[in-house]
Amino acid sequence: MTVTLPFFPRWYYITGDELDWNRKLSRDSGRAWQLNWQIHYVRRE
């Protein structure tokens, strides 16, 4: 059986050439959130 956990993405520190993104998961129906994925994007030249 596959269990789908609630999650939400967040984009921040957005500029013309880069941004940060993270995703948080909740294992208790949204009462507490845990960061589980973080990425820093940079535009290629």
C-alpha positions in Angstrom: 0.0 0.0 0.0 1.3 3.5 -0.9 0.8 6.2 1.7 0.8 9.8 0.5 1.9 12.4 3.1 0.8 16.0 3.0 3.5 18.3 1.8 4.0 21.9 0.8 6.6 23.6 -1.4 8.1 27.0 -0.8 10.0 29.2 -3.2 12.0 32.1 -1.7 15.0 34.5 -2.2 14.0 34.7 -5.8 16.1 36.9 -8.0 16.6 37.1 -11.8 19.4 34.4 -11.7 18.6 32.2 -8.7 16.1 31.0 -6.2 15.8 28.6 -3.2 13.1 25.9 -2.9 12.2 23.6 -0.1 9.5 21.0 0.7 8.2 20.1 4.1 6.3 17.0 5.0 3.8 16.3 7.7 3.5 12.8 9.2 0.7 13.9 11.7 -2.0 15.4 9.4 -0.4 18.9 9.3 0.2 19.6 13.0 4.0 19.6 12.6 6.1 20.0 9.5 9.6 18.7 8.8 11.9 19.9 6.1 12.8 17.0 3.8 14.1 18.6 0.6 16.0 21.8 -0.1 17.4 23.0 -3.5 19.2 26.2 -4.6 18.7 26.9 -8.3 21.2 29.0 -10.3 20.6 30.1 -13.9 23.1 28.8 -16.4 24.9 31.3 -18.5 
